Amino acid sequence: MFDLEENLKKLPNQPGVYLMKDAQEQILYVGKAKILKNRVRQYFRGQDGLMPKIRKMVELVESFEWIVTDTEVEALILEMNLIKKHRPKYNTMLKDDKSYPYLKVTVNEEYPRVIYTRQLLRDKAKYFGPYTAAYGAQELLYFIQKHWKLCKINKNQHKKGNRACFSYHLNLCDGLCVDKITAEQHRQKIHEIIAFLNGDRAELFREMEQEMKMAAENLDFEKAAQIRDRIALMKRTFEEQIISRDSKQDADVIALEQMDDRVLAQIFFVREGKLIGREHFNIGDPENLSLPELYAVFIKQFYLGATFIPKEIVIAEETADVEILQEWLSQKKEQKVHFILPQKGEKKKLADLAKENARISLLQMGATIRKQEEAAQNAMKALVQAIGLDKNEIHRIEAYDISHISGAYSVGSMVVFIDGKAKNSDYRKFRIKEVRGVDDYAQLTEILRRRFARALEEQKQFLLKNDLPAGKFISLPDLILMDGGKGQVGVAEQVLAEFGLNIPVCGMVKDDTHSTRGLFFQGQEYQFEQFPEAFRLVTRIQDEAHRFAITYHRKLRQEHQVKSILDEIPGVGAARRKALLQHFGSAEKVGQATMEELMAVGTINKRVAEAVYLFFHPEEKKESESEMNPLLNQ
């Protein structure tokens, strides 16, 4: 039995993290404290000053535990990691989980490349971004590759130019792959690209506009429209808006707006003095926090997984724990990070602009977001009510399905819904490795064992390092949905028992038309006549699990089909198959190639070229045999 008063006396006068738990040992809340004894005692020494939500949480607390740290900054980091791991009900959570794309110029390599990435590393490369629209960044990369005719082969790995890449034959590569240009000429192109990404693009836009006009004059309106759209997209992607004529600093500008029970954070991305984009985030359940505390919550959760931290963070209003946040971000960046609360000047204007944008976005989105979230929450409530579970305990649902054709190309899928909404970043796919042939139960057993083994291993690493591992299996579901009935449920329950886990499992039962009919749970089937919202949610989850599985299955099957065609040709092994596909782009184009074109591929000699050609042109093989043996014509 946990003695509350006795444990309150044991609390130390040190910084650390505390975890509030209910009667089922579920974590209700995670917090940090400069002095644990003072902070935790506040919850139980008179509740008149507590917010209603916190009072309700305290009523549920049956026990608590604490972790002592050396500094308050360490407590901050541990608190954020524990919140991300456990997602406690009474912690305010940032609802959006996004990473942003960058264009990376690998100036640290002998032959620099321009590539698309979502990871910002300390590797001496140049990064441009973040770009808030992934499509805009991809289109920009495509334009750079096409305009400067960049070779897509990594010359750093293939320094001897023994064969041209496929793009070279389409006049889309400058010939770096076959040493048609020197390393110095290539670096000059890279300097031009860097200047372009840094803002020196007026002349290029003029050239594109001239090309568009010429296309229109030649009545090639389709080409003119494509150029027009590309110019518009690039200008939107670059959105040049100078915030300071004297500053070339990188900065993030953060403003929050609160209306009733909704809070929206607006962040402007400023890179080298230019406003390049913006993004907004919804912050859930803000009832128990002041606005300065909400600023601190947003900053902690946003920068915990951020790939880039600017030197300046401009905040529109007072923020709690500024000194601790500043120290933490400086350690994370390995450079000094400054928080600025501007009172006048250009930065004050930009902070006010971010605040106004947050207000407008909140007004515009409020009704729509509220309607969507209410629908998702109602669906979750209806689902747990339909099968008799506690609605307060079910937040994360995982659904599993498998896909194969007569046991071939077998794959499994895991889709995740949190509070009734899909969380695509947590989806996982599995390629069946151990089971051969048609055995759905064995295949489900394999993917479930792999999933939960990974989860327990990551949790073990988390406890050892007090840090989140690179993998993303660490969060366990509150409810598991299996595509199938009693048999599939039994498989899942058996695997959970092996790992000592107690998670409810339902089977998504289908009717004769392969449509969702109900849920099989604890030995009986539940229908949805009285719960239409639950029916729609389960149908959506089941369809999504099936879609994700079959998409991966088709991808594997198509890849195998392309490879198997070339594998049937005598003399064509893995290396020659790869060379042919790289050179021609597809098996179909390999089949259309002439003998001379086939022999142009570096690893293909005359004998192999002839075998490839005759494989795709069997009628010519018969004619050749007929000419060599006149008796066949008699």
N, C-alpha and C positions, 0 to 999 in steps of 0.2 A: 504494500500500500504506500502510495506517494504522500509524504507528509509535507504539505505546502509551506507551513510556517517554518518548519525545520530547514527546508531547502532555501527559503528566503534568507535565513540567517547565514547560510553557507556561501552566498554569492560573494565573489571577490571584488575588491576595489581596483579592478583592472579593466582594460578595454577587451571587447570580445563580441561574440554573437550568441543570441539566445533563440531557442526554438520552442514555441508553445504547442502543446499536443492535447488531443481530446482523449476520450475514454478508450478509443480503438487504436491509440498510438499514432493517429494520423496527424501530420504537421499542419497546424492551422495558420501559423504566422512565423516569419523569420525576421529578426531585427538585429541591429548593431547598437553598441553603446560605448561611450567613452569610459564610463564607470558602470559595470554590469549591475552592481548592488543597487545603485540609485535608480537606474532605468527600469529594471524589472519590478522593483517594489512599487513603482508608480501605478502599475496596472491593478494592484491589489490593496492599495491604501486610499480608499475613497474613490468612487467611480463617477462622481458628479461632473468632473472636468473632462471625462472621456466622451468621444464621439459615439453616437448610437451604435454604429457598426462595431467599434472596438468593445463597447460594453457587452454586446451580444457575443463577441468572440471570447471575452474573459469568462462569461458564464459557461462556455463549453470547455474551458481549459481544465484538464485533470492533472497535468504534469508539465514540467518544462525542463529543459536541459540547456547547458551553456558550453561554449568553447572559448577559452581564453586565447588572446593573441598578444603579440608584443606591442603593436601600435594600432592606432585607430584606422590607419590606411589599410593594414592587413585585415582588420575587421570588416571594412567596407568591401574589399575584394571577396572575402569569404561569404559575406552576406549575399552579394550579387550572384555568386556561383550556386549557393544553396537555393536561392529563389528560383533561378533558372532550372535547377535540377528538379525541385519538388513542386513548383508552381502552387504555393499555398493559397488557399481560398481567400484569406483575408489580407494578402499582400496586393498592393496596386500593381497591375501588370501593364507593360507596354504591349498593345495588341498587334502591332505590325512587326514583322521579323524580316527585314530586307537587307540585302547586300547590293552594292552598286557596281556597275561595270566601269572599267578603266581601259584606256589604250596604253599599252606598255611598249616602249622603245628600248630595246636591249643594247644600249650604248656600251655596256660592259663586255660585249662579245666582239670578236674579231670582225664578224659579218653581222651587223645589227639587224634585228627583225622588228616588225611592228605587229603586235599580237593583241588579242582581246583577252581580258582577264577580270576576275572578281577578287583576286588576292593581291594585296599590296605588300611586297616583301622588301626587306633591307638588302637589296642585291645590287645597288649602284645603277640600276636601270632608271629611265625617266618614265614617270607615270602622268597621264593626262586624264582628268576627270575629277570626281565621279560624274558620270552621265546618268541622269535620272531615268532616261528611257533606253532600255537595252537595245531596242530596234534601231534607234538613232545611232548608238555607238557601233553596232554591227554594220549599218549602212555607211557610216563614216570610214570604217576600216576597209570595206569593199571599194569605196571611192579611192582611197589612198593606194590600195593595191593596183587598181586599174589605171589610175592617172600616172603613177610613177612606175608602173610595170614591175612591181616587186615580185621576185621569185618566191614561191611558197615552200620550196625545199629549204630545209635548215642547212645552209652552207657550212656552218660550224661543225656539223657531223659528217658532211660529205664534201670535203675540201677539194678532192680531185674531180674535176668536171668530166666524167666519162660518158654521160648521156643527158640529153635535154629533158626537162620536165614537160608534162602535158601542156601546161600553159604557154610554154615557149612556142609550140607548134601552132597555137592560136593567136600568136603575137600579143600575148598578155604578160609575158615575162621578158626582162631585158637580157637574159642569157647569162646571168650570174652562175647558174647551175653548170654551164659548160665554158666558163671563163671567157665569155664574150665581152665582159666589162671587168675592169680592175677593182680591187678592194677600195682604192681611193675614190674611184668614180661612184661606187656604191655608197661610200660614206658621205659624199657630196649630196646624193639623193636624200639620205637620212637627215642631213642638216636642213635641207629644204622642207622636209616633212615636219621636223621639230618646229621650224619657224612658222609653218602653216598652223600647227596645233597651238602654238603660242599666240596666234592672233594675226599673223601676217598673211591674210588671205583675200584682201580686197582685189588684187590683180587677178587672182585665180577666179574669183566670182565674175569679174568682168569678162574673162575669157569664156567662161561657161555660158554667160548670157549672150555673148556674141555667137557661140556655137548654136545656142537655142534659136536665135534669130535666123541664122543661115539655114537651119533645118526647116523652119517655118516657111522661108522663102522658096525652098526646094519642094514644098508641099509635103514634107515628111513630118506631119503633125504628131504622129505617135512618138517619134524620137524627141521632138521639141517638148512635148508634154512630160516625157520622162526626165529630161534635163531640168525643166521647170520644177518638177516635184522634188528632184534631188537637191536643187538649190534651196528650196523652201525648208526641206528637212534638215539640211546642214545648218542653215541659219537658226532654226529652232533649237538644234542641238547645242550651238555655240552661245546663243542668247547673251551677247556682249552688253554688259551694263556696268560701267565704271562706277565704283563706289568711292574711290579716293584717287585723285590725280597724283598724289605724292607717294602712295603706298602700293607695293606689289605683293603684299602679304597674303597668305592663305588664312582664311577665317571661316568659321561656321557661326551663323547668326540665329539665335534661338529665342522664340517667343511662344508663350502659352496663353490660351484664352479659355475661360471657364464660363459655362452657361448651365445653370441648374446642376444636374448630376453628370454633365458631359464636359470633358476637357480635351482640347486638341492642341498638339504641339506643331509649330511651323518652324522648319529649319531651312535657311538659305545657305547654299554652298558658294563660297567666294574663293576663287583660285587666281593667284597672281593679280589681285585687284579687280577681278571681273566676276560678276554674278553669273554663274554658269548653270544654275538650276535650283530647284527647291523641292521639298517633299513635306508631307504632313503625316502625323501619326495620331491615332486615337489612344487615349489613356483611360483604362477601365477602372471603375469603382474608386473614384477620388474622394469619397465622402469624408473620410477620416483625416485627410491631409490638407494643410494650408497650401497656398500657391507657391511659396518658396520651397516647401517640401516636395511639391509636385515637380518643380524644376529639377530638383536633385534626383528624384526618381527617374525622370526622363533621361537626364544626362548619364546616369549610371548605366541604365539598360541600353541606351543607344550606343555608347562608346565601349561597352563590354565586348562586343563582337565586331567593332568597326575596323576596317582595313586601313583607314587613314585618320590621323588626328592632326588638325591644324595647329599652328602656333598660337592662334588667338581664338577664343570662344567668346563671342559677344552675346550677352544676355540682356533681354529687354527689361527685366525686373530683378529684384533681390532674390537670391538663391540660397537655400540652406546648405551648410557644409562646404562652402566654397573653398576654404583652405585645404580641406581633406581631398576634395575632388581635384583640385589643382595639383596637389602632390601626387595623387594616384595617376592622373593622366600624364604628368611629367615623367614619372617612372615608366609608364607604358610606352611613351614615345621616345624615351631616352634623350629628351630635350625639354627645356623649360616651356611649359604651356601656361598662358596667361588668360584669366577670366577678366572681361571688361564689361562694366556697366556704364555705358556712355551717357553723358549728361547734355552734350551738344555736338554739333558737327555732323559729318557725313555718316559716321557709324550710328549716331543717335537716330538720324533719319531712316537708316536701313533697319534698325531695331524696331522703330515705330511702324515701318512698312510691313515687317514680318508680323507684328502684332495685329495690324489691320487685316492682313491676309488670313491670319488664323481666325479672326472674328468672322470674316466673310465666308471662309470655308466651313466653319462650324454651323453658320446659319444655313448655307446651301445643303450641307450634307446631313444636318441633324435629323430631319424628318426621314430621309432615306435610310440612314444608318440605323435609326431607332426601329424602323419598321423591319429591316432585315434581321437585326439582333433579336428583336422580340419574337419574330417567326422562328428563328433558330432555337431560342430558349424555350419557347412553347413546345416545339417539336421534341426537344430533349426531355422536358417534363412529362409530356405525353408518353414517350417511349418507356421511361423508367416506371411511370405509373401503370402502364399496360402490363408490365411483367413483375410489378411489386417490389421494385428496388427503391432505395433512398435517393431522392433526386439530388441531395447535397453531396453525395459521394461520387457521382458519375460526371466526369468532365471530359476525359480523353477516351475515345472509342477507337479501337483498331479492328480492321476487317481483313480477312485473309481469303485468297482464292488461288487456284492453280489453273494452268492452261497447257494443253498438249494435244498432239494428234497421234493416237494409238501408242502413247508413251514416248514419242519422239519430241525433241526440243521442249522438254518439260520445264516450266518456270512457275514461280510463285509470286504473289503480290501482297503487299501490306499497305493499306491506305489508312489515313488517320483523320479523324474528325474531333475537333475540340469545341465543346459547347455548341454542338450542332453545325459547325462550319468546317469545311475541308481545310487541312493544313498541308498543302502540297509539298512543302520543304521537308516534311517528315515521312513522305512516302518512301517505301523501299521495295526493291525487286530482288528476287532470288533465282539463280539458275540451279536447277536440281543437279547435284553432283554425285550422290551416293546411290540413288534408286534407279534401277533400269526396268523398262517395260511399264505396263499399265498397273499402277498401284497407288491410287489417290491417297489412301490413308497413310502409306509410308512416305509419300512425298510431302504431305502436310506435316507429318511428324518431323521430317528433316528440316523444313524451313522454320518451324516453331522452335525446335531445339537450337538452331543457329541464332535465331532472334534473341531468345532469352539468355543463352550463354553469353552473347555479346553484351547484353544489358548488365548482367551480373559482373562480368569482367570490367566493364567501364565504371560501374559503381565502386568496385574494389579499387581501381586506379584513382578514382575521385577521392576516396577516403585516405589513400596513401599520400596523395599530392595536394589535397585541398584545391583542386583545379579541375575544370571540365576537360575530358579527353577529346581527341579529335573526332572520334566516332559519334554517331547520333542515335544510338539505341538506348541511351541511358534512361529515358523517361518510360515508365511502365504504364500500361493502359488501366483504366478503371473498369472497362467492359470490353470483351472480345466478341466479335461477330464472325462466325464461320459461314462460308458459302456452302450450305448443305443442312442436313438434319442431325438425327441422333448419333450417327456414326462419326461425323466430323466433330461434333461437340465432344464425344468421348475421347477422340484423339487429342484434342486440345487440353482437356482436363487431365489426361494422363501425363502429358508433357509438363503442365504446370505443377503437378504433384512431384515429378522428378526434381524440379528446381525449388520445391518448397514454397511455391507462390499460391496465393488464394485470390484469384480473380474470376468474377462471374463470366460464364461463356454461354452465348446463345447461337443457335443455328438459324440461318436465314432460309426458310423453307420456300420452295417454288411450287407452282401448280403445274398442270399438264401443258400449259402454254408457255412454260418457262418464265412466268412472271412471279413477282414476290407475293406470297400468300400469307405468311405469318412468321412468328419466331418460336423456335423450340428451346425451352428453358426449364431446367430442373425436372425433366421427365414428362413435360406436357407442352402442347402447342397452344400459343396465344394468338388470337385473331385481332384484327384492328378495326372492327366495325365502329367502335365507340371512340377510336383514336386516329382520325384521318391524318393529323400532323405526324404522328409516329409512323404511320404507313408510308407517307411520302419520304420521310427521312431514311427509313430502312431501305426503301426502294432505291433511293439515291446512293446510299452507301454500297449496296450490293452491285448496282450498275457500275459504280466507280471502281470497285475492286475488280470486277470482270474486265472493264475497259483497260485498266492499267496492266492486268496480267496478259490479256490477249494482244495488246500493243507490243509488249516485250517479246511475246512468243512469235509474232509475225516478223519482227525485226530479226530474230535469230534464224528463223526459217529462210527468210529472204537472203541473209548473208550466206547461209550454207548453200543455197541454190546457186548463187552467183559463183561461189568457189567450186562447187562440185562439177560444173560444166567444164571448167578448165582443167580440173584434176583428172578428168577422164581421158585427156590427151596424152599419148605416150611421150615421155621426155620432158613433160612440164611438171615440175615439182613446186614446192612452196615458194622458193626464191624467184623462179621464172614466172609463176602465176602473179606474184606481187609486182614484178617488173612490168608485166603486160598490163595489169590493171592501172598502175600508176601512169603508164605511158598513154594508154588509150582511154582511160576513165571508166570503162564498163566492159563486161563480157560481150555485149552486143556489138560494140565498136571494134573489139578484137576480131569478131567474126566478119566484119565488113572490110578489114584491112587487106591490102595486097601483100604479095610475098616481099616486095621491096620495103614496104612500110613495117612489116614484121621484123625483117632483118635489121632495121634501124634501131631496134631496141637492143641495148648493150649486151645482154646475156643470151640473146636468141641467135643461134647459128643457122646455116641454111637447112640443115636436116630438121631441126626443131620447127623452123618457120614453115617448112613444107608440111610437117605433121599437123601444125595448127591450122594452116590454110585448108588442107584436105579434110580435116575434121569438120569444118564449117561448110565445105563445098564437096560433099560426097559424090555428087554427080560427075565432077571432074576426075575424081579418083577412079570411077568406073570406066570413063572414056580412056584414061591412061592405061588401065589394065587391058582394055579391049585392043588398043593399038599394039601393045606388047605381045599379045597372044591372039593371032588371027583365028585360031580354032574356035574361040569364043563366039565369033561372028558367023560360023557356019551353021 
